[in-house]
Amino acid sequence: MKIFDITSVKFNDQGLVSVIAQDAETLEVLMLAWMNAESLKETLATGRMTYWSRSRQAFWRKGESSGHVQSLIDMRIDCDRDCLLAMVNQVGPACHTNRRSCFYTAIRSGEEVELSQPEG
């Protein structure tokens, strides 16, 4: 076993790395977000998903205002070390539209098809 070295993560020019959140039980892809080094450290230390909000330029602790918390089950890094996969336990919807997943729109034969309705 090798100790994880956060400096091995290839953050982009803005100091961010993309993170895919996936339900650890169902394997459903829930969302994509961004982390900087500090939010990654906080997530690993606390077990609570903490992202970096590009629009607010601030930490975004998932569920802080909505109660739709993501608890980290397992964190994985891809072979190029430039993308993370967070296996999470999701409480409530993951998407700000109140849907389980942010990926509720399919593109089929050039048309958009909505796949799921809001949970609430």
C-alpha positions as YAML, in Angstrom:
chain: A
units: angstrom
residues:
- id: 1
  name: MET
  ca: [0.00, 0.00, 0.00]
- id: 2
  name: LYS
  ca: [1.17, 3.49, -0.88]
- id: 3
  name: ILE
  ca: [0.42, 6.71, 1.04]
- id: 4
  name: PHE
  ca: [-1.72, 9.13, -1.01]
- id: 5
  name: ASP
  ca: [0.18, 12.27, -1.99]
- id: 6
  name: ILE
  ca: [-2.19, 15.11, -2.87]
- id: 7
  name: THR
  ca: [0.57, 16.76, -4.92]
- id: 8
  name: SER
  ca: [0.26, 13.87, -7.38]
- id: 9
  name: VAL
  ca: [-3.22, 15.12, -8.39]
- id: 10
  name: LYS
  ca: [-3.10, 17.02, -11.68]
- id: 11
  name: PHE
  ca: [-5.16, 20.10, -10.93]
- id: 12
  name: ASN
  ca: [-5.99, 22.30, -13.94]
- id: 13
  name: ASP
  ca: [-4.78, 25.88, -14.49]
- id: 14
  name: GLN
  ca: [-7.46, 27.14, -12.08]
- id: 15
  name: GLY
  ca: [-6.22, 24.73, -9.40]
- id: 16
  name: LEU
  ca: [-9.25, 22.45, -9.79]
- id: 17
  name: VAL
  ca: [-9.88, 18.78, -10.50]
- id: 18
  name: SER
  ca: [-13.19, 17.32, -11.70]
- id: 19
  name: VAL
  ca: [-15.03, 14.94, -9.38]
- id: 20
  name: ILE
  ca: [-17.73, 12.50, -10.43]
- id: 21
  name: ALA
  ca: [-20.10, 11.61, -7.58]
- id: 22
  name: GLN
  ca: [-21.52, 8.09, -7.89]
- id: 23
  name: ASP
  ca: [-23.95, 6.34, -5.57]
- id: 24
  name: ALA
  ca: [-21.88, 3.67, -3.82]
- id: 25
  name: GLU
  ca: [-24.80, 1.25, -3.62]
- id: 26
  name: THR
  ca: [-26.64, 1.64, -6.96]
- id: 27
  name: LEU
  ca: [-23.60, 2.87, -8.97]
- id: 28
  name: GLU
  ca: [-25.80, 5.61, -10.45]
- id: 29
  name: VAL
  ca: [-23.80, 8.64, -11.59]
- id: 30
  name: LEU
  ca: [-25.21, 11.55, -9.60]
- id: 31
  name: MET
  ca: [-23.27, 14.65, -10.57]
- id: 32
  name: LEU
  ca: [-20.00, 16.23, -11.61]
- id: 33
  name: ALA
  ca: [-18.38, 18.96, -9.54]
- id: 34
  name: TRP
  ca: [-14.96, 20.47, -8.87]
- id: 35
  name: MET
  ca: [-12.49, 20.37, -6.01]
- id: 36
  name: ASN
  ca: [-9.38, 22.32, -5.20]
- id: 37
  name: ALA
  ca: [-6.65, 20.95, -2.95]
- id: 38
  name: GLU
  ca: [-8.26, 22.30, 0.23]
- id: 39
  name: SER
  ca: [-11.73, 20.90, -0.51]
- id: 40
  name: LEU
  ca: [-10.17, 17.53, -1.34]
- id: 41
  name: LYS
  ca: [-8.24, 17.57, 1.95]
- id: 42
  name: GLU
  ca: [-11.40, 18.50, 3.88]
- id: 43
  name: THR
  ca: [-13.42, 15.75, 2.17]
- id: 44
  name: LEU
  ca: [-10.81, 13.13, 2.97]
- id: 45
  name: ALA
  ca: [-10.48, 14.34, 6.58]
- id: 46
  name: THR
  ca: [-14.21, 14.63, 7.37]
- id: 47
  name: GLY
  ca: [-15.85, 12.08, 5.06]
- id: 48
  name: ARG
  ca: [-18.33, 14.73, 3.95]
- id: 49
  name: MET
  ca: [-18.22, 15.83, 0.32]
- id: 50
  name: THR
  ca: [-16.85, 19.34, 0.06]
- id: 51
  name: TYR
  ca: [-16.53, 20.88, -3.38]
- id: 52
  name: TRP
  ca: [-15.29, 24.18, -4.77]
- id: 53
  name: SER
  ca: [-18.03, 26.36, -6.25]
- id: 54
  name: ARG
  ca: [-16.69, 28.07, -9.34]
- id: 55
  name: SER
  ca: [-19.61, 30.50, -9.48]
- id: 56
  name: ARG
  ca: [-19.41, 31.55, -5.81]
- id: 57
  name: GLN
  ca: [-15.62, 31.11, -5.53]
- id: 58
  name: ALA
  ca: [-16.18, 29.39, -2.19]
- id: 59
  name: PHE
  ca: [-16.33, 25.98, -0.55]
- id: 60
  name: TRP
  ca: [-19.55, 24.09, -1.16]
- id: 61
  name: ARG
  ca: [-20.29, 21.52, 1.50]
- id: 62
  name: LYS
  ca: [-22.86, 19.31, -0.19]
- id: 63
  name: GLY
  ca: [-26.15, 19.46, 1.69]
- id: 64
  name: GLU
  ca: [-25.17, 22.41, 3.88]
- id: 65
  name: SER
  ca: [-28.33, 24.34, 3.00]
- id: 66
  name: SER
  ca: [-30.53, 21.62, 1.43]
- id: 67
  name: GLY
  ca: [-29.84, 18.75, 3.82]
- id: 68
  name: HIS
  ca: [-29.01, 16.56, 0.80]
- id: 69
  name: VAL
  ca: [-25.68, 15.45, 2.22]
- id: 70
  name: GLN
  ca: [-23.16, 13.23, 0.46]
- id: 71
  name: SER
  ca: [-21.03, 11.04, 2.71]
- id: 72
  name: LEU
  ca: [-17.82, 9.70, 1.22]
- id: 73
  name: ILE
  ca: [-17.61, 5.91, 1.04]
- id: 74
  name: ASP
  ca: [-14.58, 5.61, -1.24]
- id: 75
  name: MET
  ca: [-12.45, 8.10, -3.21]
- id: 76
  name: ARG
  ca: [-10.76, 6.97, -6.41]
- id: 77
  name: ILE
  ca: [-8.38, 8.69, -8.81]
- id: 78
  name: ASP
  ca: [-8.11, 7.90, -12.50]
- id: 79
  name: CYS
  ca: [-4.99, 6.61, -14.24]
- id: 80
  name: ASP
  ca: [-3.99, 10.09, -15.46]
- id: 81
  name: ARG
  ca: [-4.55, 11.49, -11.95]
- id: 82
  name: ASP
  ca: [-6.67, 14.33, -13.35]
- id: 83
  name: CYS
  ca: [-10.16, 13.18, -12.36]
- id: 84
  name: LEU
  ca: [-11.66, 11.85, -9.13]
- id: 85
  name: LEU
  ca: [-14.50, 9.41, -8.57]
- id: 86
  name: ALA
  ca: [-16.29, 9.79, -5.25]
- id: 87
  name: MET
  ca: [-18.39, 6.81, -4.23]
- id: 88
  name: VAL
  ca: [-20.97, 8.37, -1.93]
- id: 89
  name: ASN
  ca: [-24.00, 7.77, 0.21]
- id: 90
  name: GLN
  ca: [-26.50, 10.37, -1.06]
- id: 91
  name: VAL
  ca: [-29.28, 11.64, 1.20]
- id: 92
  name: GLY
  ca: [-32.13, 12.98, -0.96]
- id: 93
  name: PRO
  ca: [-31.63, 14.36, -4.46]
- id: 94
  name: ALA
  ca: [-28.14, 15.19, -5.68]
- id: 95
  name: CYS
  ca: [-29.20, 17.80, -8.26]
- id: 96
  name: HIS
  ca: [-30.19, 21.36, -7.44]
- id: 97
  name: THR
  ca: [-33.28, 20.77, -9.64]
- id: 98
  name: ASN
  ca: [-34.47, 18.32, -6.94]
- id: 99
  name: ARG
  ca: [-33.76, 15.26, -9.11]
- id: 100
  name: ARG
  ca: [-31.80, 12.23, -7.95]
- id: 101
  name: SER
  ca: [-29.11, 12.80, -10.61]
- id: 102
  name: CYS
  ca: [-27.98, 15.80, -12.65]
- id: 103
  name: PHE
  ca: [-27.93, 13.52, -15.69]
- id: 104
  name: TYR
  ca: [-31.67, 13.46, -16.39]
- id: 105
  name: THR
  ca: [-31.55, 14.63, -20.01]
- id: 106
  name: ALA
  ca: [-30.72, 12.20, -22.83]
- id: 107
  name: ILE
  ca: [-29.83, 13.29, -26.35]
- id: 108
  name: ARG
  ca: [-31.48, 10.85, -28.74]
- id: 109
  name: SER
  ca: [-31.74, 11.26, -32.51]
- id: 110
  name: GLY
  ca: [-30.81, 14.92, -32.11]
- id: 111
  name: GLU
  ca: [-33.53, 15.62, -29.54]
- id: 112
  name: GLU
  ca: [-33.46, 16.12, -25.80]
- id: 113
  name: VAL
  ca: [-35.49, 13.65, -23.76]
- id: 114
  name: GLU
  ca: [-36.12, 14.21, -20.05]
- id: 115
  name: LEU
  ca: [-35.63, 10.92, -18.20]
- id: 116
  name: SER
  ca: [-36.74, 11.62, -14.64]
- id: 117
  name: GLN
  ca: [-38.98, 13.91, -12.69]
- id: 118
  name: PRO
  ca: [-38.06, 15.86, -9.54]
- id: 119
  name: GLU
  ca: [-38.22, 13.84, -6.31]
- id: 120
  name: GLY
  ca: [-39.91, 16.48, -4.19]
...
